Amino acid sequence: MTKRKPRRGPDALLGLGLDNNDGHKRITTGEQFAILGGSAETHERMTETVVKTFEELKQRGKHLSEVRPVELADIIKKASPR
């Protein structure tokens, strides 16, 4: 019988905005994320979401790679500005 590796969450987050019509190239990076493109509004919303997501992970005492995709999706949903 072979041992399965424990499932790991993602090692980094990638945000990709596709609604840019003004010609600006927006790039925001951090240790565990990259946000590329989007309109000014979209890029700002993605950045805010990522910052709040990592704040929540810190409060929970977890690293990104320790979070299952379902839990991460819940955190991101709650962190997204309305």
TIMI-2910 file (N, C-alpha, C, CB; in pm, 1 decimal, decimal comma, always signed):
<rs>
+----------+----------+----------+----------+----------+----------+----------+----------+----------+----------+----------+----------+------+
!      n_x !      n_y !      n_z !     ca_x !     ca_y !     ca_z !      c_x !      c_y !      c_z !     cb_x !     cb_y !     cb_z ! resn !
+----------+----------+----------+----------+----------+----------+----------+----------+----------+----------+----------+----------+------+
!    +84,0 !   -117,1 !     +0,0 !     +0,0 !     +0,0 !     +0,0 !    +89,5 !   +124,7 !     +0,0 !    -96,1 !     -0,9 !   +122,1 !  Met !
!    +58,7 !   +217,5 !    -89,3 !   +138,4 !   +338,6 !    -97,1 !    +76,9 !   +447,4 !     -9,7 !   +150,4 !   +386,4 !   -242,7 !  Thr !
!   +164,6 !   +527,6 !    +45,5 !   +117,5 !   +638,4 !   +127,8 !    +85,3 !   +756,8 !    +38,8 !   +222,5 !   +677,3 !   +234,3 !  Lys !
!    -24,3 !   +820,8 !    +68,3 !    -61,0 !   +942,3 !     -3,4 !     +1,5 !  +1062,0 !    +65,7 !   -214,6 !   +957,9 !    -11,6 !  Arg !
!    +41,1 !  +1157,7 !    -14,8 !    +89,2 !  +1282,5 !    +42,1 !    -30,9 !  +1359,8 !    +95,4 !   +168,4 !  +1366,4 !    -63,5 !  Lys !
!    -13,8 !  +1426,1 !   +209,4 !   -125,3 !  +1507,6 !   +257,5 !   -153,2 !  +1620,6 !   +158,6 !    -94,8 !  +1565,0 !   +398,4 !  Pro !
!   -280,2 !  +1653,5 !   +142,0 !   -315,5 !  +1763,5 !    +51,8 !   -264,9 !  +1894,2 !   +108,1 !   -467,6 !  +1770,3 !    +29,4 !  Arg !
!   -214,4 !  +1973,5 !    +17,7 !   -167,8 !  +2106,4 !    +55,8 !   -247,1 !  +2209,2 !    -21,7 !    -15,7 !  +2122,9 !    +29,9 !  Arg !
!   -261,3 !  +2322,5 !    +40,5 !   -326,2 !  +2433,3 !    -27,1 !   -227,8 !  +2501,9 !   -120,2 !   -383,1 !  +2533,1 !    +74,2 !  Gly !
!   -268,7 !  +2611,8 !   -179,5 !   -181,8 !  +2682,8 !   -272,8 !    -63,7 !  +2747,9 !   -201,7 !   -261,1 !  +2788,2 !   -348,3 !  Pro !
!    +45,0 !  +2767,6 !   -274,8 !   +162,6 !  +2835,2 !   -220,8 !   +158,4 !  +2984,7 !   -249,0 !   +290,0 !  +2774,6 !   -279,0 !  Asp !
!    +72,6 !  +3026,9 !   -340,5 !    +59,0 !  +3168,4 !   -374,1 !    -77,3 !  +3192,1 !   -437,7 !   +172,9 !  +3214,4 !   -469,4 !  Ala !
!   -121,4 !  +3317,1 !   -432,7 !   -246,7 !  +3356,2 !   -497,3 !   -214,2 !  +3441,7 !   -619,0 !   -339,8 !  +3433,3 !   -398,3 !  Leu !
!   -293,7 !  +3425,9 !   -722,7 !   -278,2 !  +3504,8 !   -844,1 !   -411,6 !  +3570,2 !   -875,4 !   -229,2 !  +3417,1 !   -963,4 !  Leu !
!   -411,0 !  +3701,9 !   -887,7 !   -530,1 !  +3775,8 !   -928,3 !   -506,0 !  +3830,9 !  -1068,0 !   -563,6 !  +3890,6 !   -827,3 !  Gly !
!   -601,3 !  +3809,4 !  -1155,9 !   -586,7 !  +3854,3 !  -1293,9 !   -709,9 !  +3934,7 !  -1333,0 !   -566,2 !  +3734,0 !  -1390,3 !  Leu !
!   -689,5 !  +4062,5 !  -1362,3 !   -798,4 !  +4149,7 !  -1404,3 !   -796,9 !  +4164,9 !  -1555,2 !   -788,2 !  +4287,2 !  -1336,2 !  Gly !
!   -912,3 !  +4150,6 !  -1616,0 !   -920,0 !  +4153,9 !  -1762,6 !  -1001,4 !  +4271,3 !  -1815,5 !   -979,6 !  +4025,2 !  -1813,5 !  Leu !
!  -1036,3 !  +4365,9 !  -1729,8 !  -1123,8 !  +4474,1 !  -1772,8 !  -1053,0 !  +4608,2 !  -1792,3 !  -1233,1 !  +4490,6 !  -1673,6 !  Asp !
!   -927,1 !  +4605,0 !  -1827,9 !   -849,2 !  +4727,8 !  -1844,5 !   -867,1 !  +4784,9 !  -1984,3 !   -700,8 !  +4701,4 !  -1817,0 !  Asn !
!   -914,2 !  +4909,2 !  -1991,8 !   -929,6 !  +4976,6 !  -2120,4 !   -847,6 !  +5104,3 !  -2129,9 !  -1074,6 !  +5008,1 !  -2144,6 !  Asn !
!   -771,7 !  +5137,9 !  -2023,3 !   -700,5 !  +5264,9 !  -2023,4 !   -552,7 !  +5253,9 !  -2060,4 !   -712,7 !  +5327,8 !  -1889,4 !  Asp !
!   -504,5 !  +5134,0 !  -2087,3 !   -366,6 !  +5116,7 !  -2130,7 !   -263,3 !  +5108,2 !  -2019,3 !   -330,6 !  +5227,1 !  -2219,2 !  Gly !
!   -303,0 !  +5129,0 !  -1894,7 !   -208,6 !  +5118,5 !  -1783,8 !   -178,3 !  +4971,9 !  -1755,1 !   -264,3 !  +5188,0 !  -1657,4 !  His !
!    -55,0 !  +4946,4 !  -1715,1 !    -14,7 !  +4810,7 !  -1676,1 !     -0,7 !  +4809,4 !  -1524,8 !   +119,9 !  +4766,5 !  -1746,5 !  Lys !
!    -95,7 !  +4746,5 !  -1460,1 !    -98,6 !  +4742,6 !  -1313,6 !    -46,7 !  +4607,6 !  -1265,4 !   -242,4 !  +4768,4 !  -1259,8 !  Arg !
!    +52,9 !  +4614,1 !  -1177,7 !   +112,0 !  +4493,1 !  -1120,2 !   +137,3 !  +4520,6 !   -972,3 !   +245,4 !  +4451,8 !  -1194,8 !  Ile !
!    +85,0 !  +4433,9 !   -887,9 !   +109,8 !  +4441,3 !   -744,5 !   +153,7 !  +4302,3 !   -700,6 !    -17,9 !  +4490,4 !   -664,8 !  Thr !
!   +268,0 !  +4295,9 !   -633,2 !   +317,2 !  +4166,1 !   -588,2 !   +351,1 !  +4169,5 !   -440,2 !   +439,7 !  +4124,0 !   -669,4 !  Thr !
!   +345,8 !  +4053,8 !   -380,7 !   +384,8 !  +4034,6 !   -242,1 !   +454,6 !  +3899,9 !   -231,4 !   +261,8 !  +4042,6 !   -146,4 !  Gly !
!   +489,7 !  +3864,5 !   -112,4 !   +562,3 !  +3739,7 !    -91,1 !   +483,5 !  +3618,0 !   -139,6 !   +595,8 !  +3723,8 !    +55,8 !  Glu !
!   +349,9 !  +3622,3 !   -123,4 !   +268,8 !  +3506,3 !   -158,8 !   +155,9 !  +3540,1 !   -254,9 !   +211,7 !  +3444,3 !    -34,6 !  Gln !
!   +167,9 !  +3649,4 !   -328,1 !    +62,3 !  +3683,0 !   -422,4 !   +114,6 !  +3771,3 !   -534,6 !    -52,5 !  +3752,0 !   -350,8 !  Phe !
!    +40,7 !  +3771,4 !   -644,7 !    +64,0 !  +3863,2 !   -756,1 !    -72,1 !  +3901,5 !   -812,4 !   +156,2 !  +3798,6 !   -866,9 !  Ala !
!    -88,9 !  +4029,7 !   -836,3 !   -211,6 !  +4081,3 !   -895,1 !   -171,3 !  +4153,0 !  -1023,3 !   -289,1 !  +4177,3 !   -795,9 !  Ile !
!   -231,8 !  +4111,1 !  -1132,6 !   -193,9 !  +4162,4 !  -1263,8 !   -315,2 !  +4218,2 !  -1335,8 !   -127,9 !  +4052,7 !  -1347,9 !  Leu !
!   -299,0 !  +4336,4 !  -1393,3 !   -400,3 !  +4393,0 !  -1481,2 !   -523,1 !  +4444,8 !  -1412,1 !   -440,7 !  +4293,5 !  -1578,3 !  Gly !
!   -626,3 !  +4463,5 !  -1492,4 !   -752,9 !  +4515,0 !  -1445,5 !   -758,4 !  +4666,5 !  -1451,4 !   -778,6 !  +4468,2 !  -1305,6 !  Gly !
!   -879,8 !  +4716,7 !  -1446,1 !   -899,3 !  +4861,2 !  -1436,2 !   -849,1 !  +4905,7 !  -1298,7 !  -1050,7 !  +4900,7 !  -1457,7 !  Ser !
!   -839,7 !  +5035,3 !  -1278,4 !   -795,1 !  +5086,7 !  -1148,6 !   -884,9 !  +5033,8 !  -1037,1 !   -794,5 !  +5241,5 !  -1148,3 !  Ala !
!  -1016,0 !  +5036,4 !  -1059,8 !  -1111,6 !  +4989,7 !   -958,9 !  -1095,9 !  +4839,6 !   -932,1 !  -1255,3 !  +5020,2 !  -1004,0 !  Glu !
!  -1087,3 !  +4761,4 !  -1036,1 !  -1073,2 !  +4616,1 !  -1021,0 !   -943,1 !  +4581,6 !   -950,1 !  -1078,4 !  +4546,6 !  -1158,2 !  Thr !
!   -834,5 !  +4643,9 !   -990,2 !   -704,0 !  +4616,2 !   -929,9 !   -706,5 !  +4651,0 !   -780,4 !   -592,1 !  +4696,1 !  -1002,7 !  His !
!   -767,6 !  +4762,4 !   -747,3 !   -777,8 !  +4803,6 !   -607,4 !   -861,0 !  +4703,1 !   -527,1 !   -839,9 !  +4944,4 !   -597,3 !  Glu !
!   -972,0 !  +4657,2 !   -584,5 !  -1056,9 !  +4558,7 !   -515,7 !   -982,2 !  +4427,9 !   -493,9 !  -1185,6 !  +4532,8 !   -596,0 !  Arg !
!   -908,5 !  +4382,9 !   -595,1 !   -832,0 !  +4258,0 !   -580,5 !   -724,9 !  +4273,5 !   -473,0 !   -767,0 !  +4217,4 !   -715,3 !  Met !
!   -656,5 !  +4388,1 !   -472,6 !   -552,0 !  +4412,0 !   -373,0 !   -611,4 !  +4412,1 !   -232,5 !   -480,1 !  +4545,6 !   -400,7 !  Thr !
!   -722,3 !  +4480,8 !   -215,1 !   -788,3 !  +4484,8 !    -84,6 !   -829,6 !  +4344,7 !    -40,2 !   -911,1 !  +4577,2 !    -89,3 !  Glu !
!   -881,9 !  +4267,0 !   -131,5 !   -923,3 !  +4130,0 !   -100,1 !   -805,7 !  +4045,2 !    -54,6 !   -989,5 !  +4065,5 !   -221,1 !  Thr !
!   -694,3 !  +4054,8 !   -125,0 !   -576,3 !  +3975,3 !    -89,4 !   -521,9 !  +4017,0 !    +47,0 !   -466,8 !  +3990,0 !   -196,8 !  Val !
!   -515,4 !  +4146,3 !    +73,0 !   -465,7 !  +4194,2 !   +202,6 !   -554,3 !  +4141,6 !   +315,3 !   -460,7 !  +4349,3 !   +205,8 !  Val !
!   -685,0 !  +4153,5 !   +299,7 !   -777,1 !  +4104,4 !   +402,6 !   -770,4 !  +3952,7 !   +417,4 !   -919,9 !  +4146,6 !   +369,8 !  Lys !
!   -748,8 !  +3883,2 !   +307,9 !   -736,2 !  +3737,0 !   +312,8 !   -615,9 !  +3696,9 !   +397,3 !   -723,1 !  +3678,5 !   +170,2 !  Thr !
!   -502,0 !  +3761,3 !   +374,2 !   -383,1 !  +3726,9 !   +452,3 !   -394,8 !  +3770,9 !   +597,8 !   -260,1 !  +3789,8 !   +390,0 !  Phe !
!   -468,1 !  +3878,5 !   +624,5 !   -494,1 !  +3918,0 !   +762,9 !   -576,4 !  +3811,1 !   +833,8 !   -566,9 !  +4053,8 !   +768,0 !  Glu !
!   -677,1 !  +3758,2 !   +765,3 !   -761,0 !  +3652,6 !   +823,7 !   -679,7 !  +3525,3 !   +848,3 !   -880,7 !  +3621,9 !   +731,3 !  Glu !
!   -595,0 !  +3489,2 !   +753,4 !   -509,7 !  +3371,4 !   +773,2 !   -420,0 !  +3390,1 !   +894,8 !   -424,1 !  +3344,6 !   +647,7 !  Leu !
!   -365,4 !  +3509,4 !   +910,0 !   -279,0 !  +3538,1 !  +1025,1 !   -357,2 !  +3525,0 !  +1155,5 !   -218,3 !  +3679,6 !  +1013,5 !  Lys !
!   -480,7 !  +3577,5 !  +1157,1 !   -564,6 !  +3566,0 !  +1276,8 !   -592,7 !  +3420,1 !  +1310,9 !   -696,6 !  +3641,3 !  +1257,0 !  Gln !
!   -607,3 !  +3337,9 !  +1208,2 !   -634,0 !  +3195,7 !  +1229,8 !   -506,9 !  +3117,5 !  +1260,6 !   -702,2 !  +3136,5 !  +1107,9 !  Arg !
!   -391,8 !  +3182,7 !  +1249,6 !   -265,1 !  +3116,3 !  +1276,5 !   -227,3 !  +3015,3 !  +1170,1 !   -270,5 !  +3048,9 !  +1409,2 !  Gly !
!   -267,9 !  +3042,6 !  +1045,3 !   -242,8 !  +2948,3 !   +936,8 !   -161,3 !  +3013,1 !   +825,4 !   -374,8 !  +2894,8 !   +881,3 !  Lys !
!    -85,9 !  +2930,4 !   +757,9 !    -12,3 !  +2969,9 !   +638,6 !    -98,2 !  +2934,0 !   +518,0 !   +128,8 !  +2900,3 !   +631,7 !  His !
!    -81,0 !  +3004,7 !   +409,6 !   -160,4 !  +2980,6 !   +289,7 !   -158,4 !  +2833,2 !   +248,9 !   -109,3 !  +3066,9 !   +175,2 !  Leu !
!    -43,1 !  +2770,3 !   +256,6 !    -31,3 !  +2630,7 !   +213,2 !   -101,4 !  +2532,4 !   +308,0 !   +115,2 !  +2593,4 !   +200,9 !  Ser !
!   -142,6 !  +2579,5 !   +424,5 !   -210,1 !  +2492,6 !   +521,7 !   -362,3 !  +2494,6 !   +508,6 !   -171,7 !  +2533,4 !   +661,8 !  Glu !
!   -412,3 !  +2581,4 !   +422,7 !   -556,7 !  +2600,2 !   +410,1 !   -608,4 !  +2520,9 !   +290,9 !   -591,9 !  +2750,2 !   +394,9 !  Val !
!   -714,8 !  +2446,5 !   +314,0 !   -777,9 !  +2372,1 !   +203,6 !   -848,2 !  +2470,1 !   +111,0 !   -878,8 !  +2265,7 !   +257,4 !  Arg !
!   -859,8 !  +2434,6 !    -15,0 !   -923,6 !  +2524,8 !   -111,8 !  -1062,7 !  +2573,3 !    -71,6 !   -933,2 !  +2456,3 !   -243,5 !  Pro !
!  -1143,4 !  +2488,2 !    -11,1 !  -1278,8 !  +2528,6 !    +29,0 !  -1272,0 !  +2636,0 !   +137,5 !  -1359,8 !  +2406,4 !    +79,4 !  Val !
!  -1184,1 !  +2617,4 !   +234,0 !  -1169,0 !  +2716,3 !   +341,0 !  -1115,8 !  +2847,9 !   +284,1 !  -1074,3 !  +2663,3 !   +451,6 !  Glu !
!  -1018,9 !  +2839,3 !   +192,9 !   -963,3 !  +2959,2 !   +130,2 !  -1070,4 !  +3033,6 !    +51,5 !   -846,0 !  +2922,4 !    +38,1 !  Leu !
!  -1153,7 !  +2961,1 !    -20,0 !  -1261,4 !  +3024,7 !    -96,1 !  -1356,2 !  +3100,0 !     -3,1 !  -1339,2 !  +2919,6 !   -177,4 !  Ala !
!  -1388,0 !  +3043,6 !   +112,6 !  -1473,8 !  +3110,7 !   +210,0 !  -1408,3 !  +3238,2 !   +262,3 !  -1506,1 !  +3016,6 !   +326,5 !  Asp !
!  -1279,6 !  +3230,2 !   +292,3 !  -1206,6 !  +3347,3 !   +342,0 !  -1205,0 !  +3458,0 !   +236,5 !  -1061,9 !  +3308,7 !   +381,4 !  Ile !
!  -1176,6 !  +3421,2 !   +112,4 !  -1171,3 !  +3520,3 !     +4,8 !  -1308,0 !  +3583,9 !    -16,0 !  -1122,3 !  +3455,8 !   -126,2 !  Ile !
!  -1412,5 !  +3503,7 !    -12,1 !  -1548,2 !  +3556,1 !    -30,1 !  -1581,3 !  +3659,2 !    +77,8 !  -1651,2 !  +3441,4 !    -27,2 !  Lys !
!  -1546,0 !  +3628,8 !   +201,1 !  -1572,2 !  +3721,3 !   +312,2 !  -1484,1 !  +3846,6 !   +303,0 !  -1548,8 !  +3650,5 !   +447,0 !  Lys !
!  -1365,0 !  +3832,6 !   +246,1 !  -1270,8 !  +3944,1 !   +236,3 !  -1298,9 !  +4036,8 !   +119,5 !  -1131,5 !  +3891,6 !   +224,8 !  Ala !
!  -1377,9 !  +3990,6 !    +23,6 !  -1405,0 !  +4069,4 !    -96,3 !  -1494,5 !  +4188,2 !    -64,3 !  -1469,6 !  +3982,4 !   -204,1 !  Ser !
!  -1455,0 !  +4308,0 !   -111,1 !  -1543,1 !  +4423,4 !    -91,5 !  -1671,1 !  +4406,1 !   -172,2 !  -1471,6 !  +4554,3 !   -131,8 !  Pro !
!  -1777,4 !  +4451,6 !   -120,3 !  -1908,0 !  +4434,4 !   -186,0 !  -1933,3 !  +4542,0 !   -286,8 !  -2019,7 !  +4433,5 !    -84,3 !  Arg !
+----------+----------+----------+----------+----------+----------+----------+----------+----------+----------+----------+----------+------+
</rs>
